[in-house]
Amino acid sequence: MPSQESEPGPESVQPATEASLVERARQGDPTAFNELVNRYERKIYRMARNITQNDEDAEDILQDSFLKAFTHLDSFQGQSKFYTWLVRIAVNESLMRLRKRKSDRTVSLDENIETDEEPIVREIAVWDDNPELRYSQGELRGILDQAIAGLKPIFRTVFLLRDVEELSTEETAEALGLTVAAVKSRLLRARLQLREKLTRIFRRKGDQIFGYV
């Protein structure tokens, strides 16, 4: 009796690669682009929300970014990841939103900033105790979000892509149209500014907790 080969189970089916989905989408397969949307919409929304600090703006940016990506899919050369290309679209949309706000006038990624990483001579305050022992995870998340929101957009965007979204330095540079040196310089300054902001917040909250107000 001839042996029968078993059908591969659902668990053996490998997910489509990003490149194959992009190629299928280019050929007019709507399900392929929908899969790209499903893969990246949460990340793009979170990034846009963190940059603009506004839920409605983030929703609009999410829709506009995917619409532009779909419309200009033929211009995507495939020299970088589709996600990196999509991030650049979303970042540009986010910064355009910020430029429209009268309260935020320093949003251009083209602002001149030194890219050499000179030694930082200013002393950075240290925390006297571990904040995790004093605050809950929810409180720490809120404190960190507050500190990140206080960064200028040129620093906040680099920090979000590099340290939150975990893009590589090269991918971050490509997404933002910057040099690797500029990304490293802005990331350094963002981290130092965050350290100082968090130190002040923890000290102030600590004083309030122990009655030193």
N, C-alpha and C positions, 0 to 999 in steps of 0.2 A: 504493500500500500504506500503510495508516494507521500512523502512528508509535506505538510502544509506550513508555509512560512506565515508566522503570525504578523498581523498588522501592527505597525508601531503605535504605541499608546500615546495619549495626549502629552504625557510628561516628556516624551522623547522629541517633541516638536520644538525646535529652537526658534526663539523670537527673531524676527527679521532685523537685519542690521540697519543702522541709520542710512548708510549709503544706498542700500537696496530700496528702502522706502522712498528716499528722495528721487531715485531713478524712476520708480513706478509712478510717483506723483507727477513727475515731468511728462510721463506718457499718458497722463489723464486718468489715473486711478484715484478716485476720491477717497477710497478707504485707506490708502497709503498715507495721504496727507492727514487724514483724521487720526491715524496712529501717531504721527509726529506731534500733533496737537495734544493728544492724550499723554504722551511721554513728557512733554515739556511745559504744559500750561501752568502747572502748580509752581514750578521754578520761576518762570517768567513773571507770574503774578506776584510772587513773594519778592522778587528782586525789584519790580516796579513799585510795589508798596513800600519797600524799605527806602527807595530813593526819593519818592515823592511824599511819603508819609500821609497818603490819602487813599482810602479804599476805592472811591469812585474813579479817581485818576488811574489807579492800578487796573481796574476793570477795563477802562477805555484803552489803556496802553496795551493790555493783553490782546484785545480784539484787533486793534490797529496793527500791532506787530505781526500777528499771524496773517492778517489780510495782506499786508505789504509783502510778507514772505511768499505767500501764495501767488500774488500778482507778479512778483519779480523772480519767481523760481528759476526761470530760464537764464537769468543773469548770474545765478549762483554757480561758480566755477568748480566747486568741489576741492579747492586748494586747502581749505580748512574744514573743520567739522561744521555740519549744518547748525548745530546748537550754538557754536561760537558766532556764526553769522547771524543767527536769530537774536542772540544776546546783544549784538551791536545795534540791530534795528530797535530793540526794546530800550536800550540805554539812550539812544538818540531821541526816541519818543518821550522818554521820561524827562530828559533834560529840556526838551522843547516845552513840556508842561511847566517845568520850574521857571523857565525864562519868562513865562507869561505872568508869573507872580511878582507883584511889585515888591513884596517883602524879601525876596531872595534874588539879589542882583549878581551874585558871584557863582555862576553855574557853568561857565564855559570850560570844557576840557582843554581848550587851547590856551588857557591862561599860562603866562610864563612862570614856571617854577624851576628852580635849580634842580638838576638831575644828578649832581654828584652827591655822594652820601658822606658828607663831611661829619666829623665827630660832633656829637651833641654835648655841648658843655653845660647846659642847664641840668641841674639835678632833678631827678624824678622822684617824687615822694613814694614811700613804700607803705603797704598796708600793715598795720600792727598785728592784725589777726586774720584768720582765714574767713573771708566773707561767707563761704558756704556754711560755716558754723553758726552764723548769725541770721541768715536770711533763707527763706524757702526757695526752691527752684523757680517758682513762679515770680517771686519778688526779684530774684537775680535776673531773670529774663526781661522783666520790665525795666530794671535799672540799666541793663546793657542796651536795650532798645532806645532808651532815653539818651544814653551817651552817644550812640551811633547817630541818632537823629540830629544831635548837636554838631556833628562834623559838617564842614563845608562840602557841597556836592562833589567837588573835584577829588576830595579825599574819601568821602563816604562811598562813592561808586567803586573806586579801586578796592577799598577794604571789603565791600560786599562781594565783589566778584572773586577776589583772591582768597579771602578767609572764610566767607560764609558759603558761597557757591562752590568753592574749592577748585576754581579754574587754575591752571598753571600760570606762571608769570608770563610766559609767551602767549598763551591763549587770552589772558587779560589784556595784554598789549595789543593783540590783534583785534579784539572785540572793541577796544576803545580808540584804536587808531593812534596809539602812543608807542614810544620806544620802550624797550625792556628796562632801560635805565630810569625812564620817567616813572614807570609803574613801581619799581623798587623804591624810588625816592618818595613817591606819594604814599606808598604803603607804610614805609617807615614812619613818616610824619603822622599818618592816621593812627597807627598803633601807639605812638607816643602821646598823641592828643587824647586818645581813649584812656590810656593809663592815667593821665592827669585828671580827666573828667571823672573817672570812676573813683579815684582816690578822694577827690573833693566830696563826691556824693556819699561815699562810705563814711567819711569823717563826719559829715554833717548829720547823717542819719544816726551815727553812733552817738554823737553829742545829744541828739534829741532823745534817744533811747535811755541814756543814762542821766538825763536831766540837765545837761550842760547846754542850755539854749540862751 
